[in-house]
Every structure is written in structure tokens, then in C-alpha cells.
Amino acid sequence: MGALAVFPLLLLILQIGANSAKYEPNWKSIDSRPLPEWYDQAKFGIFIHWGVFSVPSFGSEWFWWYWQKQKQKPYVDFMQRNYPPDFKYQDFAPLFTAEFFDAKEWTDIFASSGAKYIVLTTKHHEGFTLWGSKNSWNWNAVDIGPKRDLVDEVVTALRNNGDIRVGLYHSLFEWFNPLFELDAANVFTTNYFPTSKTLPELYELVVKYKPEVLWSDGDGDAPDKYWNSTGFLAWLYNDSPVRDTVVTNDRWGYGSICTHGGYYTCSDRYQPGHLLKHKWENCMTIDKKSWGYRRNAPLSDYLTIDQLVSTLVETVSCGGNLLMNIGPTHDGRIAPIFEERLRQIGQWLKVNGEAIYNTTAWRAQNDSLTPDLWYTFRPQEKNIFSILLKWPNNGSVILNEPVVTGQTQVVLLGYGPLKWEPVKPSGLQVHLPQLSFSQMPCQWAWTLKLTGAT
């Protein structure tokens, strides 16, 4: 057979192979896609809630809904005290100025935190897009407010860093969009809104910015068929420019959360406390009461670094990733309290990152008898990590779960080898060094690395 005849046949064989590997637009096929390995290895990311809601910066990023739809008294009173009677939510948009926003400065802070991926809100439920969406005329950051493509600036700065992956958040629905309200009134038997707004935006975000995390949210109580979620995800996994590396969550229509998609979120601030069969993510906020920036938040509403480290450790020990949220100001600053927390957790990860990144859940997540002690595992080196959230007062700690051998060694990360002895019926007692505060390898939680144990 001649070479010219072989070439078309080869193309046909390759095409058949490619077709057989394609994902179909149904949940059984979509859910069969393996999660790209990088995501489970990354463990820690940063969420960014930024938009027009950052201008009033009062109460919540749901400001518009609580003020205009639910007419909650604190929001109504706030507007009556501070704005004229005819002021509309849309009037906040020109005040979303971002004059101090510097994507490189943000990226430097993110890099110092040790985060491996960033998820930026490109559009929240208010419908305002942080890029010049063709489908959001005069309600986007290029046409009004900053007059800049904020998504492009963040994505470019992160990619120039090289070590942090890009993620984009996108809300499926919009509270007050007339097309969505029309579809809702028709009990979602019509789909004017997703076909003219949501889906074109999603395709545009993927093609233009090539995110490796696509964080969907806000189904508006509409089913996945209304959003054509499986059709979009089939394209994303088969034909998009990020088909091999992109990771998605589980918020693709009413009933899909914690059931369908790449990894599960199940609820905001989700912390099951035990190992799950499916990969999951704990998305949570440093400000306990809001995802967006609040000018009037007291210090007591911010989680301490001890609490954040504890949350990270428990999440990773139970097989999850932690997505820790900050809310920048309307003028583009990361407030000092957020910057401090991010830099602090980065300081902790510089010492203890070996027990977080590229680990898996071990056969035991927390110690059965010793409180505030969590385990992770590195199968490549067969290393067990025991993370102490509190430094014992008596100079030693008992690890009840590991099975020791004559070759077992224990190292305190950031310090060095420690003495230990076996205990009955199983486990070991590790003798901790007497260290002053300045001699401690870190300030908030401490990791024992065990080799030669099972």
C-alpha cells in the first residue's frame, strides 16, 4: 500500500480513537472524567470576591438582593442615611474605580501565601462582569467604573508568576436580569437567559482566558438542563483549549451540588471532619460573615491565623482542598488584615508544606486518643505526617495510630530528629525539645514526620 493511501487511513484510525474517548453530554459520562492530578496535589487556593458590591462594602456581597428584594432593615437604613432617595444600585458602578489595583502586587501577596491556584469572581449574581463582556453592555468593568479588563490583568500577572494556576468564578444566574426573570416565570420551560447570556459568557471566558479551574455558582433554582450544563461541560472536556487540565466544581444546576461535576463543594464553608469518597473543596472566608469586603467589620469577625492553619490542616487531612476567600476594596487594595493572614499562612507552609502539598489522606485522619492531632501521608516516600495544632505542655506527645518498627525515625519539620519510644498497645511517645518562642520552627502548628512506620 502506498504512503498516500496509508495517511488517510491513519487519520481515520486516530479520529475513531479520539471519538471513542469523547465525553457525552450526560452526567454519567461527564462524571466519569478523572480529575486532573494537579488539583489534588495543590491543596490550597485563594478565592477573590470583587465587584460592584465592593463599593457599598456593607453587610454582604448580596447587598443588592438584601436591600432591594428582601428590604432588610440594616441595608435600607444604611442607604437612607448615606445616599439620596433616588440612588440606584447601578449608581455604585461608576464608583467601582480600582485606582489602586495592581495585579502584580496582588500576585506577590498570593505567591507569599503558598497558594497554588487563584479563583477570581468574573461575575457575581449582580451580573457585573470584570471583563468587557459583549453580553453585558455597559454593566462591565471596561465600559464603566475602572474602564479596564480586570480579569485579563489578574490572569496575565498570575501567568507571569508561573507557579500559580488561574481559576475563574462565574455565576450562572443574575438576580434582576429580565430574561432570567422571564424564564423563571415560565418555570424554566424557556431558556432565553442561558442561551443569550450565561453560555456565551462561559465560552468566552474559557476561550479568552483559558482557566484551569472553572468555579460555577448560582443556579437560581433552575435545573442543569435549563443551563445546558452537560452540553457545555462536554465541550469543555472534549474540545476547549484547557480540556486536559481544567477542573470544575459541582454547581451546575439545581440538585447537582455534591452529586455531579469534577470536585464537590457541598456547601459554603464545608468541613465534613472525615474522609469522603469523592474529591472535595472547603471554600471559606477569612471574614466569617461576608465574602466581599466590609468596611465596618470588627477584628473579631476575622479568623485568626491559628484558626486558618487548623482549617487547612483538617481539610487536607480529610482529603479536601482549601479555598480561602478575601474581599478586595472598591479601589483595588487587599486590606492589611487579609494580607497579613495570607503572608502568615505562607510562613507556616514554608516550614510545613511537605505535610500539605502532594499528600493524600492517610488511613487515619485524626488521632483516636490525642486531640488536635491530624495525619497526612506521602505515598511516594511512605512518609506519615502528624500535625499538632497545640504544643503539649508536658514535653511529649503520644501518637496512637502509627505502627512503628526498629527503623522508625521522627523529625520535627524545621528543627530536626527527635527521640521516641514505643507505647502499648500501639503507637509511640515522641519527646519534644524544650524551645523558647524564638527557637520554635513555626508559631502556630507543628509537624512530626515519621519514616519507617506504617
ABEGO torsion letter per residue (X at the ends): XBAAAAAAAAAAAAAAAAAAABBBBBAAAAAABBBBAAAAAAGBBBBBBBEAAAAAGBGBAAAAAAAAAAGBAAAAAAAAAABBAABBAAAAAAABAGAABBAAAAAAAAAAAGBABBBBBABBAAGBBABBBAABBGBBAAABEAGBBAAAAAAAAAAAAGABBBBBBBBABBAABAAAAAAAAAGGABAAAAAAAAAAAAAAAAAAAGBABBBBBGAGGBBAAAAGAAAAAAAAAAABAAAAABBBBABAEBGABGABEABBAGBBGBBAGBBBABBBBBBBBABAABABBBAABBAAABBBAAAAAAAAAAAAAAGBBBBBBBBBBAAGBBBAAAAAAAAAAAAAAAAAAAAABGBBBBABABBAABBGBBBBBBAAAGBBBBBBABBBAAGBBBBAABBBBAABBBBBBGAEBBBBBBBOABEBBBBBBBBBAAABABAABBBBBBBGBX
